[in-house]
Amino acid sequence: MQSDPVSDYLTRLRNAQQAGHRRVDVPASKLKRAMTKILVDKGYVNKYIDITDNKQGVLRLFLKYDAYGQPVIKKLTRVSKPGLRKYCSSDNIPQSYNGLGIVILSTSDGVMTDKEAKKMKIGGEILCTVY
């Protein structure tokens, strides 16, 4: 059993893009649904489908590539890990690649990007950076 579902999610995305797959299936959870919604809203993933089964469900993500066949997501990094959690206040939220990428945070008001958290003046756990 995977001890860190967020790392597993990010690794599946990275591996599928490196292999040039058009879609990838990941086990579903509320946190993964929220992260996927952010990736779709910010244009890093084309779309996703929530497939229900008799278990926890599956998220099918349709990956996005540029005109040259290169993945839109250049770098996907896990920041806060189970062994060492990384938290930040609203004043100290880091930027991803000088504002070109996004930082996904888990806050008391839900999962959101760094820009949304700064606007709402909420800190939280830094889940990952996307560029």
Beta strands, then each sheet from edge to edge (+ up, - down):
strand 1: 23-27
strand 2: 45-51
strand 3: 58-63
strand 4: 76-78
strand 5: 87-88
strand 6: 102-107
strand 7: 110-113
strand 8: 124-130
sheet 1: 1+ 3- 2+
sheet 2: 4+ 8- 5+
sheet 3: 4+ 8- 6+ 7-
end
